[in-house]
Amino acid sequence: MRILVTGGAGYIGSVTAESLQAAGHGVWILDNLSRGHRSAVPRGAPLIHGDVRDRESVGALLRRERIDCVMHFCAASLVGESMEDPGAYFDNNVVGMIHLLRAMVDAGTHGIIFSSSAATYGEPERIPIAEDHPVRPNNPYGESKLMSERLLAWFQAVHGIRFVALRYFNAAGATERRGEDHTPETHLIPLALRAASRDGQTLSVFGRDYPTPDGTCIRDYIHVLDLADAHIRALERLDTLPERVLNLGNGEGYSVMDVVRAIERVTGRTVPVHDAPRRPGDPARLVASSARARDLLGWSPSHPDLEGIVRDAWIWMQRFPNGYGD
């Protein structure tokens, strides 16, 4: 198939583009490079420097390249930043989705796989979180993802757009060539690895008084290659899936200090930490039930081990100590 990967110069988008090529699909990348990297784009995948909010240009691209399906990754994705500037998040994520979907209708492209988020759930009522859990986002980022899912459902009902929305939990890990290089970096594993690399950084632990065994937050970490695999399986079943919203997680929770100890075992180094106040809106536990994805996609994580996820991220960071450098 011929796939347009929006946000394909970013972390998850570039890994998925790489996996799509390995599976024999044709791949085109659309990215405005505001947070992505040219050198993350897989060789052989044309990079179109543009924005999904440019409906006319996106529609022309879809027609010119005869795109069969869109994988939509591009989004602003920092919770704290969304609380400071919600307008920018709704403009980028929701308005961007509207223009992309209208361009798809214009061009006759009827398939899309959407990078959604566990942030749609808000404060969880029960663990593990299944797709029928109430959705009550507690920040503009999560709200923008939920609004985008609702747009997809309406465009399916009115225009016949076939979609799958994949709600990620915590993406982590790396491939041989592609890993996390964000500015600013907010994810625990790369921050803790930087602290372990003895570059003078210390890791902030935001709260030690949560109702968890060691008092720190618990999260569900999913290897980026497993996310890519789920996207390809969703692509193969896009026409037949009876459910359109699927969680992607390991179903196993690890605390902040569990991650720190795993990093110390993998690197053989100490992670210097300092205590910081809780961040507003941080739930104590976020752990996925991915039973629906397992049943409907025949998917299960191939890289479920926390130390394996950490090891892959560490190997990539050592190979590329300055990230992509662009």
C-alpha positions in Angstrom: 0.0 0.0 0.0 1.0 3.6 -0.4 1.1 5.3 3.0 1.4 9.0 4.0 3.0 9.2 7.5 2.3 12.7 9.0 4.8 13.5 11.7 7.1 10.9 10.2 10.2 12.8 11.2 9.3 12.4 14.8 10.0 9.5 17.3 7.1 7.1 16.8 6.3 8.2 13.3 9.9 7.6 12.0 10.0 4.1 13.6 6.7 3.2 12.1 7.8 4.5 8.7 10.8 2.3 9.0 8.7 -0.7 9.9 6.2 0.0 7.0 9.1 0.0 4.5 10.3 -3.3 5.9 6.8 -4.7 5.4 6.9 -3.7 1.8 4.7 -0.6 1.8 5.5 2.6 0.0 6.0 5.5 2.4 5.8 9.3 2.1 6.6 11.6 5.0 4.8 14.9 5.7 6.3 16.9 8.6 6.8 20.6 9.4 10.0 19.8 11.2 9.0 21.9 14.2 9.9 19.0 16.5 11.0 16.3 14.1 14.4 15.6 12.5 15.3 15.3 8.8 17.8 12.6 9.6 15.2 10.5 11.4 13.3 10.0 8.1 14.0 6.5 6.7 16.1 6.4 3.5 13.9 6.0 0.4 10.9 7.8 2.0 10.3 11.2 0.4 10.1 14.0 2.9 7.5 16.7 2.1 8.1 19.8 4.3 4.6 21.0 5.0 1.8 21.2 7.5 -1.5 19.2 7.8 -3.4 22.5 8.2 -2.6 23.3 4.6 -5.7 21.5 3.2 -5.0 22.3 -0.4 -1.4 21.2 -0.4 -2.2 18.0 1.5 -5.0 17.2 -0.8 -2.8 17.7 -3.8 -0.1 15.4 -2.2 -2.7 12.7 -1.6 -3.9 12.8 -5.2 -0.5 13.1 -6.8 1.0 10.1 -4.9 -2.3 8.1 -5.0 -2.1 7.5 -1.2 -4.2 4.6 0.1 -4.0 5.4 3.8 -2.7 8.1 6.2 -1.0 7.3 9.5 -1.4 10.5 11.5 1.3 11.1 14.1 1.9 14.8 14.0 0.7 16.6 17.2 1.8 18.8 20.0 2.1 16.4 22.9 3.4 18.0 26.1 0.8 18.0 28.9 2.3 20.9 30.8 2.7 23.0 27.7 -0.9 22.4 26.8 -2.0 23.8 30.2 0.0 27.0 29.5 -1.3 27.5 25.9 -4.4 25.4 25.2 -5.2 27.4 22.0 -2.0 26.3 20.4 -2.9 22.6 21.2 -6.4 22.8 19.8 -5.1 24.7 16.7 -2.3 22.2 16.0 -4.1 18.9 17.0 -7.8 19.5 16.3 -7.8 22.1 13.5 -5.0 20.0 12.0 -7.2 17.0 12.1 -10.1 18.8 10.5 -8.0 20.0 7.6 -6.4 16.6 7.1 -9.7 14.8 7.0 -11.2 17.4 4.6 -8.2 16.9 2.4 -8.7 13.2 2.5 -12.3 13.6 1.4 -11.3 15.9 -1.4 -8.7 13.4 -2.6 -10.8 10.3 -2.2 -8.4 8.8 0.4 -10.6 6.8 2.8 -8.3 5.2 5.4 -6.5 6.7 8.5 -4.8 5.3 11.5 -4.6 7.9 14.3 -2.0 8.3 17.1 -4.2 8.9 20.1 -3.3 8.8 23.8 -4.2 7.4 27.2 -4.5 11.0 28.2 -8.1 10.8 26.9 -9.0 8.9 30.1 -8.0 11.5 32.6 -7.9 10.4 36.2 -8.5 6.6 36.1 -11.3 5.0 38.1 -10.0 1.5 37.8 -6.8 -0.3 36.8 -6.1 -1.7 34.3 -7.8 0.8 32.0 -10.0 -0.7 29.2 -11.5 1.2 26.3 -14.9 1.4 27.9 -13.4 3.4 30.8 -15.0 6.9 31.0 -13.1 9.5 29.0 -12.6 12.7 31.0 -9.4 14.4 30.0 -7.9 16.7 32.6 -5.7 18.7 30.3 -6.0 20.3 26.8 -3.6 17.7 25.2 -5.9 14.8 26.2 -9.0 16.8 25.2 -7.5 17.5 21.8 -6.9 13.8 21.2 -10.5 12.9 22.3 -11.9 15.6 20.0 -9.9 14.2 17.2 -11.3 10.7 17.8 -14.8 12.2 17.7 -14.0 13.9 14.4 -12.9 10.6 13.0 -16.2 8.9 14.0 -18.2 11.7 12.3 -16.1 11.6 9.1 -16.6 7.8 9.1 -20.4 8.2 9.5 -20.8 11.0 6.9 -17.9 10.4 4.4 -17.0 6.7 4.8 -13.6 7.4 6.2 -12.3 4.2 7.8 -10.2 4.8 10.9 -8.5 3.2 13.8 -7.5 5.3 16.9 -4.7 3.8 18.9 -4.4 5.0 22.4 -0.8 4.8 23.5 0.4 4.5 27.0 4.1 5.3 27.5 6.2 4.8 24.4 9.8 4.0 25.1 12.9 2.2 23.7 14.6 2.6 20.3 15.6 0.8 17.2 19.2 0.6 15.8 18.9 3.9 14.0 16.0 5.7 15.6 15.3 6.8 19.2 14.0 9.7 21.3 15.4 13.1 20.7 13.0 15.8 22.0 13.5 19.4 22.8 12.5 19.8 25.6 12.8 16.2 26.8 10.0 15.2 29.2 10.0 11.4 29.1 11.3 9.5 32.1 13.6 6.9 30.5 15.7 9.3 28.3 15.9 11.8 31.2 17.1 9.1 33.6 19.6 7.8 31.0 21.0 11.3 30.6 21.4 11.5 34.4 23.1 8.1 34.4 25.5 9.3 31.7 27.2 11.6 34.1 26.6 14.8 32.2 25.8 16.7 35.4 22.1 16.3 35.2 20.0 14.9 38.0 16.6 13.3 37.6 13.6 15.0 39.2 11.2 12.6 41.0 7.9 14.4 41.1 6.3 13.2 44.3 7.0 10.3 46.7 3.7 10.2 48.5 1.5 8.5 46.0 -0.6 5.5 47.1 1.9 3.1 45.4 4.4 0.6 46.9 7.3 3.0 46.8 5.3 6.3 46.7 6.2 7.2 43.1 3.9 7.2 40.1 3.3 3.9 38.1 3.2 3.9 34.3 2.9 1.3 31.6 5.8 1.3 29.2 5.5 0.0 25.6 8.4 -0.5 23.2 8.2 1.8 20.1 8.7 -1.3 17.9 5.5 -2.8 19.4 3.6 0.4 18.6 4.8 0.2 15.0 3.7 -3.4 14.8 0.3 -2.6 16.0 -0.1 0.2 13.4 0.8 -2.3 10.6 -1.7 -4.8 11.9 -4.4 -2.1 12.1 -3.6 -1.2 8.5 -4.1 -4.8 7.4 -7.5 -5.0 9.2 -8.7 -1.5 8.5 -11.8 -2.6 6.5 -13.0 -5.2 8.9 -12.4 -4.2 12.5 -15.6 -4.1 14.6 -14.0 -1.7 17.1 -12.2 1.5 16.1 -10.5 2.5 19.4 -7.8 0.3 20.8 -5.4 0.7 23.8 -1.7 -0.1 23.3 0.3 -1.0 26.4 2.1 -3.8 28.1 -0.5 -4.2 30.8 2.3 -4.0 33.4 3.0 -1.1 35.6 6.4 0.2 36.8 7.1 3.0 39.2 9.5 5.8 38.7 11.9 4.1 41.0 11.5 0.8 39.3 12.6 2.5 36.1 15.6 4.1 37.9 16.7 0.8 39.3 16.3 -0.9 35.8 18.5 1.9 34.3 21.1 1.4 37.0 21.2 -2.3 36.3 21.5 -1.9 32.5 24.1 0.9 32.6 26.0 -0.1 35.7 25.8 3.5 36.8 24.0 5.4 39.5 21.1 7.7 38.6 21.4 10.8 40.7 17.9 11.9 41.8 16.3 14.8 43.7 12.8 15.0 45.1 10.4 17.6 43.6 6.7 18.4 44.3 4.0 16.5 42.5 3.0 17.8 39.1 -0.7 18.8 38.9 -2.8 16.2 37.2 -0.4 13.3 37.5 -2.4 10.2 38.3 -0.9 7.6 40.7 -1.3 4.7 38.2 -1.8 4.4 34.5 -1.8 0.8 33.3 -3.5 -0.4 30.1 -5.7 -3.3 29.3 -4.8 -4.1 25.8 -7.1 -7.2 25.5 -9.0 -5.6 22.6 -5.9 -5.1 20.5 -4.7 -8.6 21.3 -8.1 -10.1 20.3 -8.8 -7.9 17.2 -5.3 -7.4 15.8 -3.6 -10.6 16.9 -1.1 -8.3 18.5 1.0 -8.7 21.7 4.1 -6.9 22.8 7.3 -8.6 21.5 9.5 -6.5 23.8 7.6 -6.4 27.1 10.7 -6.5 29.4 11.5 -3.2 31.1 15.2 -3.8 31.1 15.1 -4.7 27.4 13.3 -1.4 26.6 15.8 0.5 28.7 18.7 -1.3 27.1 17.6 -0.4 23.5 17.2 3.2 24.5 20.7 3.2 26.2 22.4 1.6 23.1 20.8 4.2 20.9 21.8 7.1 23.2 25.4 5.8 23.3 25.5 5.5 19.5 24.0 9.0 19.1 25.1 11.0 22.1 24.0 14.3 20.5 20.7 12.8 19.2 20.1 13.5 15.5 22.3 16.6 15.6 20.1 18.6 13.2 
